[in-house]
Amino acid sequence: MSFEKSAEASAAVERLKHRYSNITEDGVSRGLRFKPRSDDVFVVSSPKCGTTWMQQILHQLRSGGDMSFDSISDVVPFIEFAYDTEIDLEAEHNYQPRHFIQSPQYFQSTFVTYRATTQCNSWTLIVAMETV
């Protein structure tokens, strides 16, 4: 079965490329200085192990199904990219509790009470990485 690129999908990919094309070391460093609240929820997972899926599930549960966003990262932002993508980590979210995503290499579990993780075995991860 072949899949054709739709204009909408291509436009979404271009928006993401543009959004994350100017990530800087300083921006990552500033994002990592973020101090979470005791009820913040973090999605922490390895690449290709269900990160976006978990973001969607958590957002749908807290919002009652709201889909009024362009990218899931608009409503469940990466903390290490927030500064460079002009997302205010201290701002209230439209729905509570606040949800964030963080790469495992930066995650500091000592500051966080709630964490949502996804896991997959290494063979699945290798296969997923090779198919990208």
C-alpha positions as CSV (number, residue, x, y, z in Angstrom):
1,M,0.0,0.0,0.0
2,S,1.5,3.4,-1.0
3,F,0.9,6.6,0.7
4,E,0.9,10.0,-1.0
5,K,2.0,13.1,0.7
6,S,-0.9,15.4,1.2
7,A,-0.5,19.2,1.0
8,E,-1.7,19.5,4.6
9,A,0.9,16.9,5.9
10,S,3.7,18.6,4.0
11,A,2.7,22.0,5.4
12,A,2.7,20.5,8.9
13,V,6.2,19.1,8.4
14,E,7.4,22.4,7.2
15,R,6.0,24.2,10.2
16,L,7.8,21.8,12.5
17,K,11.1,22.2,10.6
18,H,10.8,25.9,10.9
19,R,9.8,25.9,14.5
20,Y,12.7,23.7,15.6
21,S,15.4,25.1,13.2
22,N,16.7,27.8,15.6
23,I,17.2,25.8,18.7
24,T,20.3,27.1,20.6
25,E,22.5,25.8,23.5
26,D,21.5,28.9,25.4
27,G,17.8,28.3,24.8
28,V,18.1,24.6,26.0
29,S,20.1,25.8,29.1
30,R,17.4,28.3,29.9
31,G,14.6,25.8,29.5
32,L,16.4,23.3,31.7
33,R,16.5,25.9,34.5
34,F,12.7,25.6,34.7
35,K,11.4,24.8,38.1
36,P,8.3,22.6,37.9
37,R,5.3,22.7,40.3
38,S,4.6,19.7,42.5
39,D,1.6,18.7,40.3
40,D,3.2,19.1,36.8
41,V,3.3,16.0,34.6
42,F,6.2,15.1,32.4
43,V,6.3,12.8,29.4
44,V,9.8,11.2,29.3
45,S,10.5,8.6,26.7
46,S,13.2,7.5,24.2
47,P,12.7,8.4,20.6
48,K,10.3,6.3,18.6
49,C,8.7,4.8,21.7
50,G,5.3,6.5,21.8
51,T,6.2,10.0,22.9
52,T,3.6,11.8,20.7
53,W,1.0,9.1,21.4
54,M,1.5,9.6,25.2
55,Q,1.3,13.4,24.8
56,Q,-2.0,13.0,22.9
57,I,-3.4,10.6,25.5
58,L,-2.6,12.8,28.4
59,H,-3.8,16.0,26.7
60,Q,-7.1,14.3,25.7
61,L,-7.7,13.1,29.3
62,R,-7.1,16.5,30.9
63,S,-9.0,18.5,28.2
64,G,-12.0,16.2,27.5
65,G,-11.0,15.8,23.9
66,D,-9.9,19.3,22.8
67,M,-8.1,19.2,19.5
68,S,-7.8,23.0,18.9
69,F,-4.1,23.1,18.4
70,D,-1.7,23.0,15.4
71,S,0.9,20.8,17.0
72,I,0.7,18.7,20.2
73,S,3.9,20.5,21.3
74,D,1.8,23.7,21.5
75,V,-0.2,22.2,24.5
76,V,2.4,19.7,25.8
77,P,5.7,21.6,25.2
78,F,9.3,20.4,25.3
79,I,10.9,22.3,28.1
80,E,14.3,22.3,26.6
81,F,13.0,23.9,23.4
82,A,10.5,26.3,25.0
83,Y,12.7,29.3,25.2
84,D,13.7,29.2,21.5
85,T,10.1,28.5,20.4
86,E,8.8,31.4,22.6
87,I,6.7,29.2,24.9
88,D,6.3,30.5,28.4
89,L,6.9,27.6,30.8
90,E,5.5,29.5,33.7
91,A,2.2,30.4,32.0
92,E,-1.0,28.6,33.1
93,H,-2.2,26.0,30.7
94,N,-5.8,26.0,29.5
95,Y,-6.2,22.6,31.2
96,Q,-4.8,21.3,34.5
97,P,-2.5,19.7,35.5
98,R,0.2,21.3,33.3
99,H,1.9,18.7,31.0
100,F,5.4,19.0,29.6
101,I,7.7,16.8,27.6
102,Q,11.4,16.3,28.3
103,S,14.1,14.3,26.6
104,P,15.4,11.5,28.9
105,Q,19.0,12.7,28.8
106,Y,17.8,16.0,30.5
107,F,15.2,14.6,32.9
108,Q,15.7,15.2,36.6
109,S,13.3,13.0,38.4
110,T,14.2,14.4,41.8
111,F,12.2,17.6,41.0
112,V,9.1,15.8,39.7
113,T,6.2,14.1,41.5
114,Y,4.3,12.8,38.4
115,R,5.8,11.2,35.3
116,A,4.3,9.5,32.3
117,T,6.7,7.2,30.5
118,T,6.6,4.9,27.6
119,Q,8.8,1.9,27.2
120,C,9.6,-0.4,24.4
121,N,12.2,-3.2,24.1
122,S,15.5,-2.5,22.3
123,W,14.6,-4.6,19.3
124,T,11.5,-2.5,18.7
125,L,13.4,0.7,19.1
126,I,16.1,-0.5,16.6
127,V,13.5,-1.5,14.0
128,A,11.6,1.8,14.5
129,M,14.8,3.9,14.2
130,E,15.8,2.0,11.0
131,T,12.4,2.7,9.4
132,V,12.5,6.4,9.8
